[in-house]
Amino acid sequence: MSRRELIKMTDEETDAFLADRHTMNLATHNHDGTIHLVAMWYGILDDGTIGFETFERSQKVQNLRRDARVTALVEDGDSYDQLRGAELVGTMELTDDQDTLMAIALSVIGRYQPEIAEADRWAVAEMMVRKRIAMLLRPEKRVTWDHRKLEGGY
């Protein structure tokens, strides 16, 4: 078995990794062909879709209106033997559906701002989604790695 096969995460492991609290680096294509790379907090919808909420006039949204292709990266680990991550390659769907925006905002608040009381999350989410648009990641390819599977061997 190749080293690549040894460190690959299963679908279940990948889903669990992405469900943890991480920042996702999101790459879109600028009008001149360069890459626009931003760090984003993300929500996970009930069906497992990864979603973001962002200002409708942001650079990433303008880029996605021209070219829906994206690459996203989540990584973790402070030493080589602990490195793990997931690269998601696909397209991004844009929507201004308020129910979708609220679901993403509530997921983001719950995952990244647990200090906000449960009773206050709806009001905070309503403020978050003003002048925002939802971005739904549609991965076509997932590349994963978990060096912890090597158990210290290289």
C-alpha positions in Angstrom: 0.0 0.0 0.0 1.3 3.5 -0.9 2.0 6.1 1.7 -0.7 8.2 0.1 -3.2 5.4 0.7 -2.0 5.0 4.3 -2.7 8.6 5.2 -5.9 9.1 3.3 -9.0 9.8 5.5 -12.2 7.8 5.0 -15.4 9.7 4.1 -16.5 9.4 7.7 -13.2 10.7 9.0 -13.2 13.6 6.6 -16.8 14.6 7.6 -15.8 14.4 11.3 -12.7 16.5 10.6 -14.7 19.2 8.7 -17.3 19.2 11.5 -14.6 20.3 13.9 -14.0 24.0 14.5 -11.5 25.0 11.8 -10.9 28.0 9.4 -11.3 27.1 5.8 -9.0 28.8 3.2 -11.1 29.6 0.1 -9.5 30.3 -3.3 -11.4 31.9 -6.2 -10.2 33.3 -9.5 -9.8 37.0 -10.0 -10.6 38.7 -13.3 -6.9 38.7 -14.2 -6.4 35.0 -13.6 -4.7 35.5 -10.2 -6.0 33.7 -7.1 -8.0 35.4 -4.4 -7.4 33.5 -1.2 -9.3 34.2 2.0 -9.7 32.5 5.4 -13.4 31.8 6.2 -15.5 30.4 9.0 -18.0 28.0 7.7 -21.3 26.4 8.7 -22.5 23.0 8.1 -26.2 22.6 7.0 -28.4 19.7 8.1 -27.7 17.9 4.8 -23.9 18.2 5.3 -23.4 21.0 2.8 -20.7 23.4 3.8 -21.9 27.0 3.6 -20.5 30.5 4.1 -22.2 33.8 4.5 -20.4 36.9 3.2 -21.1 40.4 1.9 -22.8 40.3 -1.5 -20.3 42.9 -2.8 -17.2 41.1 -1.6 -14.4 40.2 -4.0 -15.0 36.5 -3.7 -18.6 36.9 -4.7 -17.7 39.0 -7.7 -15.2 36.3 -8.7 -17.7 33.5 -8.3 -20.2 35.3 -10.5 -17.6 35.1 -13.3 -16.3 31.7 -12.5 -17.9 29.3 -9.9 -14.8 27.1 -9.6 -13.2 27.0 -6.1 -10.5 25.2 -4.1 -10.9 25.1 -0.3 -8.4 23.9 2.3 -8.8 23.0 5.9 -5.6 21.9 7.8 -4.5 21.1 11.3 -1.4 20.0 13.2 1.6 21.6 14.6 4.2 18.9 13.8 4.7 16.7 10.7 3.5 13.6 12.4 0.2 15.4 13.4 -0.6 17.0 10.1 -4.1 16.4 8.7 -6.2 18.2 6.2 -8.8 18.2 3.4 -8.7 19.9 0.1 -12.1 20.4 -1.6 -12.2 21.2 -5.3 -15.5 22.0 -7.0 -17.9 24.8 -7.6 -19.7 27.3 -5.4 -23.5 28.1 -5.6 -24.6 31.6 -4.6 -28.1 32.1 -3.1 -29.8 34.9 -1.3 -32.4 32.5 0.3 -33.0 33.8 3.8 -33.6 30.4 5.3 -30.3 29.2 4.0 -28.5 32.3 5.2 -30.0 31.9 8.7 -29.1 28.2 8.8 -25.5 29.0 7.9 -25.3 32.0 10.4 -26.7 29.9 13.2 -24.2 27.1 12.5 -21.3 29.6 12.4 -22.3 31.1 15.7 -22.7 27.7 17.3 -19.3 26.5 16.1 -17.2 29.6 16.4 -18.9 31.7 19.1 -20.2 29.3 21.7 -20.0 32.1 24.3 -23.2 33.6 22.7 -26.1 32.3 24.7 -28.4 30.0 22.8 -31.3 32.3 23.5 -29.5 35.2 21.7 -28.2 33.3 18.7 -31.2 34.0 16.4 -31.0 37.8 16.9 -27.2 37.7 16.3 -27.8 35.6 13.2 -30.4 38.1 11.9 -27.9 40.9 12.2 -25.2 38.8 10.5 -27.2 38.1 7.4 -28.0 41.7 6.4 -26.6 42.6 3.0 -25.2 39.0 2.8 -25.3 36.2 0.4 -24.9 32.5 1.0 -22.2 30.5 -0.7 -22.7 26.7 -0.9 -19.7 24.5 -1.6 -20.3 21.8 -4.1 -17.1 19.6 -4.0 -16.4 17.3 -6.9 -13.1 16.1 -5.5 -11.8 15.6 -1.9 -8.1 15.1 -1.2 -7.3 14.2 2.4 -4.4 13.3 4.6 -3.9 12.4 8.2 -0.2 11.8 9.1 -1.3 10.5 12.6 -2.1 7.2 10.7 1.6 6.7 10.2 2.0 6.3 14.0 5.3 8.2 13.9 6.7 6.4 10.9 7.8 8.2 7.8 
